[in-house]
Every structure is written in C-alpha cells, then in structure tokens.
Amino acid sequence: MFQRSRDRSSGRVLTRGVSMLALATCLAAAVPIVLAYGRPRPSAPGSGTVTVRRADLVMELVAAGQVDSSENSEIRCALERLSSSGRAGAGGVNGASEIIELIPDGSTVKAGDVLCELDSSEYKDLVVRQKLLVSQLEADRQQASLVLEAARIEAEAYRSGERVETEQQHRGQIALAESDKTRQADRLAWARRMVSKGYASPLQLADEEQTLRRVSLGLAQVRSVREIYERFTLPKDLLMLEHQLEGAQVAFKLQAGRLDRELQRLAHYEAMVDRCTVRAPHDGFVIYANRPGRAAQIYPGATVRERMLLFYLPDLSKMEAAVLLHETVVERVRPGMPARVRVEALPDQEIVGQVVSISPLPLVDRKAESGTEVTNFLGRVRLENIPAGLRPGMSAQVTIATAERPGALVVPMTAVAVEGGDSFCYVARGDQIERRPVAVSHATTQLRVVEEGLAEGEVVLLDPESSGRPLSRRLPASR
C-alpha cells in the first residue's frame, strides 16, 4: 500500500511508500510500487541546489487489490432426493447424478446458456411412472364425477319430480275418498227417507250403511298413508339422497385431491429433469468450483450431489476492485472518492472507478512469525469502464484520490536536514549559506511541503554535506 501525490503543474507522479499489507483470503499479495519523481531541477548545472517552488498536489492512496464481480452467483446442484409417489420403498433417486457434458472453465456465457448436462435417466423413469399413476387417477376422478352427477340428478328428480307426484297422488286419493264418502252419505240419507215411506226395504238401508262405513274406512286409510309419507317416508328418502350426494361429493374431492397432489409431484419430477440441464442465470464468466490443492470435483463423468457447489458465475458487466486499507489510513477514505485502477494483466489500461463502500468491521490477520496483528478494512471500488479481457481474480493497483493541496510550497526531501528532532534547510544567498529552521510536512517519498521557514523562489542546497561549498561560512540559525 502506498501514499501517492501527483504534481499537476509538472505532470510528474510522486509516490511515498507506506507499509505493505498482505491481502487476506481472496486478495493477492501486494507488491510495493514506487514511481520516481526524478531529480529536482538544479538552479545551475552541477550546483547541487534547487529552487523552492509551488505545485498543485493531489494526495493519493495506493494499495494492492484484486478484481472481483459485485454480482457473483453460486450455482449449485438443484437435484433432490425423490421417491416414487412419495412412498418409501416405491423406487426413486438419491439426489445424485453424473456430469455428461460440461462447458470449458473460463468460458464467457449469456443468460440461459447451458453450463452442463447431468444424467437425467432416473428422473425420467420417475416421470414415466408418475404419468401412469396420474392417468389412473384421472380415470378415477372422472368416475367419481359421474357418480356425483348421478347423485345430484337423482336428488333433484326426487325433490322436483317423485315427491311432487306422490304428494299429488295422495291429495287426489283423499279428495276422491272424501267425494265417495259424501256421495254415500247422501245415498244413505235418501235410503232412510225411502224406508220411512215404505219405498225401500230395511235390507237396502243396511247395505247403504255398510257402503258408507267402507268408504269412510278407505278415506281414513288414504289419510293415514299420506301422514306416514310426510312424517317418515319423505324425510327418510330426503336424508338418504342427501347422504348419497354428500358421499359422492366427498369421493369426488378425495379423487380430485389425489390427482392434484400427483400432478404436482409430476410437475416436480419434470422440473428435476429440467434441472439436469444447468443454465446460466445471467451473463457471466464460468469458474469451476474446484478447491485449490484438492482433487478436482467438477469434470465430465464426475458425480454431483444435492446442493453441491458446481460453478461460480461472476457478472463481467458489474466489476469492482477489492482493496485492503490499513487502520492508519482508512479514515482518509470515503465512499464517493474517485479512484484509478491498473490491472497487472492489462498494463496499458487505466480503469476509472469510485469508492462505494468500506467495511465497518476490520479484518485481523495475525502474523505467526511475530505474533503481531495487522488490522485492515476491506474497501470496494466500483469500476466504471470495463476493458475487454478483465477477469475476476486479477491483481490490481488501486489509486484513491483522498485530498488536494493546490499551490503547495515544496522542496525535495534531500534538501531537509534533521538534527535533534528539528528540521533545517541550507539557503544559498550568493556565496553565503544560511542554516534556517523550517516546518515541513510529508507529501511524497521525494517531496516535503514547506509549512513555514522558506519563501517561493529561494534556493536551497540539495545535499549540504556533498555540495562542495564551505559550510563553515554558515550563518547562525535565527530562531
């Protein structure tokens, strides 16, 4: 990781190295990169001096990182352990299959492209058996539907037909019996009058009385039949018809429910057959899920199991750079800061980016040899322009512009001497050399920003000890 400043006025890039940090887990090891500022321009050839000048500085933080995708899908084996018709021992599959065809590792794919084909023969056998069961259940449901319809028709026919007809018959029989009784009563009254006048014999009167009793008995029987029908026969018939209809409805619902369940199971089995063709959910770059240092698990002929990881599929249109920021510099970085990314595999490409996030919790890496802990925060830089050939896992150098210092007064680092914790510059005034205390701050590995003590245009010695000037003529330091 480096701290870098860029001199806008001269176009030179100025860098200062800061402590390098090993990138954890997915990040590649950082390699120090120091870009030379170049020799300061001396005021005269061979003089060993330089003029104090102003420069527009951009304070930049440089760190090693790794390219990754912000949308990195894990594609797993979606097959499931199944049993035929959901019954144990009825035959099924154990959720494992064999890779028949496989796309090459590192292929670029579009959404919907086939990544691999798994052996689907066992699932297809389940589908065939399930279709036979579904056909039988469809016939059973059809039969239950016919029985239900017949029960409905029979119930409606009884309510609207037989019941009405029976009640009409009873009313007719009662009316006829009442009419016969009335007529016979009139005949009996006539016979009595005739007997009293001597026109009819007592025998005829007795016959008419017997006929009236018979007719009255017939009326009572008809009324009794009607009462029994209304109190017992009709409720019983209605109850039996309702029970028959309800039974037919229950049987139909049972058959329909069984059919629906088996249809769902059939659809699930067919989905398993479809899942034997593994497709890309989105555009991306195919990476086999083989573990480094272990035997390959993804290859033609390999057996895969339920939920087994098959591929990583990073989306190449949504790339970012992951970078570790040491705890001493993380406070300087904010989301939204511009960044530049150079990828080691694409040295001629500079990618424009922007800091999008910094992890709130640090990553702690303990060094075994020293027992010390290195604390870093993971930052992510979204890449705006994605060059061709950019792939996840590529090493990158990330430069983040953290601050600007326009018009800063700067001198080379070699022009500043430190004695007893104080900083001094040797200012050349003709043949005189003045030892002057100065206040400077760090800018780059080769430049220091002059906070006080020097003015623009003054000439200072680059290396007083080797300048060849008689330092014995130094003026006393003025404080």
C-alpha positions in Angstrom: 0.0 0.0 0.0 1.3 3.4 -0.8 0.6 7.1 -0.3 0.9 8.9 -3.6 0.7 12.6 -4.5 0.5 13.8 -8.1 2.1 17.1 -9.2 -0.4 18.7 -11.6 1.8 21.6 -12.6 4.6 19.4 -13.9 2.7 16.3 -14.8 5.0 14.1 -12.8 3.7 11.4 -10.5 5.1 11.5 -7.0 4.8 8.5 -4.6 5.6 7.7 -1.0 5.7 4.1 0.2 3.7 3.1 3.2 3.6 -0.3 4.9 2.6 -3.2 2.7 -0.2 -5.4 3.9 -0.9 -9.0 2.8 -4.3 -9.2 1.3 -6.5 -11.7 3.2 -8.1 -14.8 1.6 -9.2 -13.8 -1.9 -6.8 -10.9 -2.3 -3.4 -11.3 -4.0 -0.2 -10.2 -2.1 0.6 -6.6 -2.6 3.8 -5.6 -4.3 5.4 -2.2 -3.5 5.3 0.2 -6.4 7.4 3.4 -6.3 7.3 5.8 -9.2 10.4 8.1 -9.3 9.8 11.8 -9.1 13.1 12.4 -10.9 16.0 14.6 -9.9 15.0 18.1 -8.9 15.9 20.7 -11.4 19.1 22.4 -10.1 19.3 26.2 -10.3 22.6 25.8 -12.3 24.4 22.8 -13.8 26.3 21.0 -11.1 25.4 23.5 -8.4 23.6 20.9 -6.2 20.8 23.4 -5.4 17.1 23.6 -6.2 14.6 26.5 -6.2 11.7 26.4 -3.8 8.6 26.4 -5.9 4.8 25.8 -5.7 3.0 22.8 -7.1 -0.6 21.6 -7.2 -0.6 18.3 -5.3 -3.3 15.6 -5.3 -2.9 13.3 -2.3 -3.4 9.8 -3.3 -3.5 6.5 -1.5 -2.2 3.5 -3.4 -2.9 -0.1 -2.4 -2.8 -3.5 -3.9 -6.1 -5.1 -4.7 -7.9 -7.8 -6.6 -10.6 -7.6 -9.3 -13.9 -9.2 -8.5 -17.5 -9.0 -9.5 -20.2 -7.3 -7.4 -22.7 -9.9 -8.6 -21.1 -13.3 -8.2 -23.6 -16.1 -8.3 -23.0 -19.6 -6.8 -24.6 -22.3 -8.9 -25.3 -25.5 -7.1 -26.8 -28.8 -8.0 -30.5 -28.3 -7.7 -31.5 -32.0 -7.8 -33.4 -33.5 -4.9 -33.7 -36.9 -3.3 -37.1 -38.3 -4.5 -39.2 -41.4 -4.0 -41.9 -42.5 -6.5 -45.4 -41.2 -5.4 -43.8 -40.1 -2.1 -43.9 -43.7 -0.7 -40.8 -45.3 0.9 -39.6 -48.3 -1.0 -41.6 -47.4 -4.1 -38.5 -46.6 -6.0 -36.8 -43.2 -6.6 -33.5 -41.4 -6.9 -31.0 -40.3 -4.2 -30.4 -36.8 -5.5 -27.1 -37.6 -7.2 -26.3 -37.6 -10.9 -23.3 -37.7 -13.2 -22.0 -34.9 -15.4 -22.4 -35.8 -19.1 -21.4 -32.6 -20.8 -19.5 -29.6 -19.4 -18.7 -26.1 -20.6 -15.0 -25.3 -20.5 -13.7 -23.5 -17.4 -13.3 -19.8 -18.0 -16.0 -19.5 -20.7 -18.0 -16.3 -21.1 -21.7 -17.1 -21.3 -25.0 -15.3 -21.7 -28.1 -15.7 -19.6 -29.8 -19.1 -20.4 -26.6 -20.7 -21.9 -26.1 -24.3 -20.9 -23.3 -24.8 -18.4 -23.5 -28.6 -18.0 -25.8 -31.6 -18.6 -26.4 -34.1 -15.9 -27.7 -37.7 -16.4 -31.5 -37.4 -16.1 -32.4 -41.1 -16.9 -33.5 -41.9 -13.3 -35.7 -38.8 -13.1 -37.2 -39.6 -16.5 -38.1 -43.1 -15.2 -39.9 -41.4 -12.3 -41.7 -39.2 -14.7 -42.9 -42.1 -16.8 -44.2 -44.0 -13.7 -45.8 -40.9 -12.4 -47.7 -40.2 -15.6 -49.1 -43.7 -15.5 -50.4 -43.1 -11.9 -51.8 -39.7 -13.0 -53.7 -41.4 -15.9 -55.3 -43.9 -13.5 -56.2 -41.1 -11.0 -57.7 -39.1 -13.8 -60.0 -42.0 -14.7 -60.9 -42.4 -11.0 -61.8 -38.8 -10.8 -63.9 -39.0 -13.9 -65.8 -42.0 -12.4 -66.3 -40.1 -9.2 -67.5 -37.1 -11.2 -70.1 -39.3 -12.9 -71.3 -40.8 -9.6 -71.6 -37.3 -8.2 -73.6 -36.0 -11.1 -75.9 -39.0 -11.0 -76.5 -38.4 -7.2 -77.3 -34.7 -8.0 -79.7 -35.7 -10.7 -81.4 -38.3 -8.5 -81.8 -35.9 -5.6 -83.2 -33.2 -7.9 -85.5 -35.7 -9.6 -86.9 -36.8 -6.2 -87.4 -33.2 -5.0 -88.9 -31.8 -8.1 -90.5 -35.0 -9.6 -91.2 -38.0 -7.5 -92.1 -36.0 -4.3 -94.4 -33.7 -6.1 -96.1 -36.6 -8.0 -96.5 -38.6 -4.8 -98.0 -35.7 -2.9 -100.4 -35.0 -5.8 -101.5 -38.7 -5.8 -102.1 -38.5 -2.1 -104.2 -35.4 -2.4 -106.1 -36.9 -5.3 -106.8 -40.1 -3.4 -108.0 -38.2 -0.4 -110.3 -35.9 -2.5 -111.7 -38.9 -4.2 -112.3 -40.8 -0.9 -114.0 -37.7 0.6 -116.2 -37.3 -2.5 -117.2 -41.0 -2.3 -118.0 -40.6 1.4 -120.1 -37.5 0.8 -122.0 -39.2 -2.0 -122.5 -42.3 0.1 -123.8 -40.3 3.0 -126.3 -38.7 0.6 -127.4 -42.1 -0.6 -127.8 -43.3 3.0 -129.9 -40.3 3.9 -132.1 -40.9 0.8 -132.4 -44.7 1.7 -133.6 -43.8 5.2 -136.3 -41.5 3.8 -137.4 -44.2 1.4 -137.6 -46.8 4.1 -139.7 -44.4 6.3 -142.1 -44.0 3.4 -142.1 -47.7 2.6 -140.4 -47.4 -0.8 -137.3 -49.2 0.3 -136.6 -52.2 2.4 -134.5 -52.2 5.6 -132.1 -54.5 3.8 -131.3 -51.8 1.3 -130.8 -49.4 4.1 -128.3 -51.7 5.8 -126.4 -52.1 2.5 -126.1 -48.4 2.2 -124.8 -48.1 5.7 -122.2 -50.8 5.0 -121.1 -49.0 1.9 -120.7 -45.7 3.9 -118.6 -47.5 6.5 -116.4 -49.0 3.8 -115.9 -45.6 2.1 -115.1 -43.9 5.4 -112.5 -46.6 6.1 -111.0 -46.0 2.7 -110.7 -42.3 3.4 -109.1 -42.9 6.7 -106.6 -45.3 5.1 -105.7 -42.8 2.4 -105.2 -40.1 5.0 -103.0 -42.5 7.1 -100.8 -43.2 4.1 -100.3 -39.5 3.5 -99.4 -38.9 7.2 -96.9 -41.8 7.2 -95.4 -40.5 4.0 -95.0 -37.0 5.3 -93.7 -38.0 8.7 -91.4 -40.9 7.9 -91.0 -41.8 4.2 -90.3 -38.3 2.8 -87.7 -37.4 5.5 -86.0 -40.8 5.2 -85.8 -40.5 1.4 -84.5 -37.0 1.5 -81.9 -38.0 4.1 -80.7 -40.9 2.1 -80.5 -38.8 -1.1 -78.5 -36.1 0.8 -76.2 -38.7 2.3 -75.7 -40.2 -1.1 -75.0 -36.8 -2.6 -72.6 -35.9 0.2 -70.8 -39.2 -0.1 -70.4 -38.7 -3.9 -69.1 -35.2 -3.2 -66.5 -36.4 -0.7 -65.4 -39.2 -3.0 -65.0 -36.7 -5.9 -63.0 -34.3 -3.7 -60.8 -37.2 -2.5 -60.1 -38.3 -6.0 -59.6 -34.7 -7.2 -57.2 -34.0 -4.3 -55.2 -37.2 -5.0 -55.0 -36.2 -8.7 -53.8 -32.7 -7.8 -51.1 -34.0 -5.5 -49.8 -36.4 -8.0 -50.0 -33.7 -10.8 -47.8 -31.5 -8.5 -45.5 -34.4 -7.9 -45.3 -35.0 -11.7 -44.5 -31.3 -12.3 -41.8 -31.6 -9.6 -40.3 -34.7 -11.3 -40.4 -32.9 -14.6 -38.6 -29.9 -13.0 -35.9 -32.3 -11.8 -35.4 -33.4 -15.4 -35.2 -29.8 -16.5 -32.7 -29.1 -13.7 -30.4 -31.7 -15.1 -29.7 -29.1 -17.7 -27.8 -26.4 -15.7 -28.2 -22.9 -17.3 -26.6 -19.6 -16.6 -29.0 -17.3 -14.6 -27.3 -14.2 -16.0 -24.4 -13.1 -18.2 -21.0 -14.0 -16.7 -17.7 -15.8 -16.6 -17.7 -19.5 -15.7 -15.4 -20.7 -12.9 -15.4 -24.3 -11.8 -16.0 -24.8 -8.0 -12.8 -26.9 -7.6 -10.9 -26.3 -4.4 -7.3 -25.3 -4.8 -4.9 -28.0 -3.7 -7.5 -30.7 -3.8 -8.6 -33.2 -6.4 -11.0 -31.8 -9.0 -14.7 -32.4 -8.3 -16.1 -30.8 -11.5 -15.3 -32.7 -14.7 -17.1 -34.9 -17.2 -18.1 -38.1 -15.6 -18.0 -36.7 -12.0 -20.8 -37.5 -9.6 -22.6 -34.5 -8.2 -25.0 -34.4 -5.3 -27.8 -32.4 -3.9 -26.8 -28.8 -3.0 -23.2 -29.4 -4.2 -21.5 -26.2 -5.5 -20.8 -26.5 -9.2 -19.8 -23.1 -10.5 -19.1 -19.5 -9.7 -20.6 -17.1 -12.2 -19.4 -13.5 -11.7 -21.1 -10.9 -13.9 -18.4 -9.3 -16.0 -20.5 -6.2 -16.6 -20.5 -5.4 -12.8 -16.9 -5.4 -11.8 -15.2 -3.9 -8.8 -11.8 -3.9 -7.1 -11.4 -5.2 -3.5 -8.6 -3.5 -1.6 -7.4 -3.7 2.0 -7.0 -0.4 3.8 -4.7 -0.3 6.8 -6.3 1.1 10.0 -3.9 4.1 9.9 -5.2 5.3 6.6 -8.8 4.1 6.4 -10.1 7.3 8.0 -8.9 9.2 4.9 -11.1 7.2 2.5 -14.7 8.0 2.0 -17.4 6.5 -0.3 -17.6 8.6 -3.5 -13.9 9.3 -3.8 -12.6 8.9 -7.3 -10.1 6.1 -8.0 -7.9 4.7 -10.8 -7.2 1.1 -11.2 -4.4 -0.6 -13.1 -4.5 -4.3 -13.7 -1.3 -6.2 -13.9 -2.6 -8.3 -16.7 -3.7 -5.2 -18.7 -0.8 -2.8 -18.2 -1.9 -0.4 -20.9 -5.4 0.0 -19.5 -6.3 2.5 -16.8 -9.8 1.9 -15.3 -11.8 4.7 -13.8 -13.6 3.9 -10.6 -15.2 5.2 -7.4 -15.1 4.0 -3.8 -18.6 2.6 -3.0 -18.1 1.1 0.5 -15.7 0.4 3.3 -16.4 -2.4 5.7 -17.5 -1.2 9.2 -15.6 -4.1 10.9 -11.9 -4.8 10.4 -10.2 -7.9 9.1 -7.5 -9.0 11.6 -4.5 -11.0 10.3 -2.2 -12.4 12.9 1.4 -12.9 11.8 2.7 -16.2 13.1 6.4 -15.2 13.0 6.0 -12.1 15.1 2.7 -12.7 16.9 1.5 -9.2 15.9 -1.8 -8.4 14.4 -2.4 -6.5 11.2 -5.7 -4.7 11.1 -7.2 -3.8 7.7 -10.6 -2.7 6.4 -12.0 -4.0 3.2 -12.8 -1.3 0.6 -14.7 -1.8 -2.6 -14.2 0.3 -5.7 -16.8 0.1 -8.5 -15.2 0.1 -12.0 -16.9 2.5 -14.4 -15.2 1.3 -17.7 -14.8 -2.4 -18.1 -12.0 -3.2 -20.6 -12.0 -6.4 -22.6 -10.1 -9.2 -21.0 -10.8 -8.1 -17.4 -11.4 -11.2 -15.3 -12.1 -11.8 -11.6 -9.1 -12.6 -9.5 -6.7 -10.4 -11.5 -4.2 -8.4 -9.4 -4.7 -4.7 -9.4 -3.1 -1.5 -8.1 -5.8 0.9 -6.8 -5.1 4.6 -6.5 -7.6 6.6 -4.5 -7.6 10.4 -4.6 -8.1 11.3 -0.9 -7.3 15.1 -0.9 -6.0 18.0 -2.9 -3.3 20.6 -1.9 -3.3 23.3 -4.6 -0.3 25.8 -4.7 1.7 23.9 -2.0 5.2 25.1 -1.4 7.5 22.1 -1.9 11.2 21.2 -1.7 12.9 17.8 -2.3 13.3 15.6 0.7 17.2 15.7 0.4 17.1 19.4 1.0 15.8 19.0 4.5 18.2 18.0 7.3 17.0 16.8 10.7 19.1 17.5 13.7 17.9 16.8 17.2 14.4 16.4 16.0 14.4 19.8 14.3 14.3 20.3 10.5 16.6 22.7 8.8 17.3 23.9 5.2 20.5 25.5 3.9 19.5 28.5 1.9 22.1 29.8 -0.6 22.5 33.6 -0.8 25.3 34.3 -3.2 28.4 33.0 -1.5 26.7 32.7 1.8 24.8 29.7 3.2 22.2 30.2 5.8 21.2 27.4 8.1 17.4 28.0 8.6 14.9 26.1 10.7 11.8 25.1 8.8 8.5 23.3 9.4 7.7 20.7 6.8 5.0 18.0 6.3 5.2 14.8 4.4 4.0 14.9 0.8 5.7 12.1 -1.1 8.7 9.9 -0.9 10.7 12.7 -2.6 8.9 15.9 -1.7 8.1 17.8 1.5 5.6 20.5 1.9 7.1 23.7 3.4 4.7 25.0 6.1 7.0 27.8 7.3 10.6 29.0 7.1 11.0 29.3 3.3 9.6 31.5 0.6 8.9 30.7 -3.1 12.0 31.4 -5.3 14.6 30.9 -2.6 17.5 28.5 -3.4 18.3 25.6 -1.1 21.1 23.1 -1.1 20.1 19.6 -2.1 22.8 17.8 -0.1 24.8 20.2 2.0 27.5 17.7 3.1 28.4 16.9 -0.5 27.8 20.3 -2.1 31.4 21.3 -2.1 30.6 24.7 -0.6 32.4 25.8 2.6 29.8 25.1 5.2 32.0 26.8 7.8 30.5 30.0 6.5 27.0 29.0 7.6 25.2 31.9 9.1 23.9 31.3 12.7 20.5 30.0 12.8 17.9 32.6 13.6 15.1 31.5 15.8 
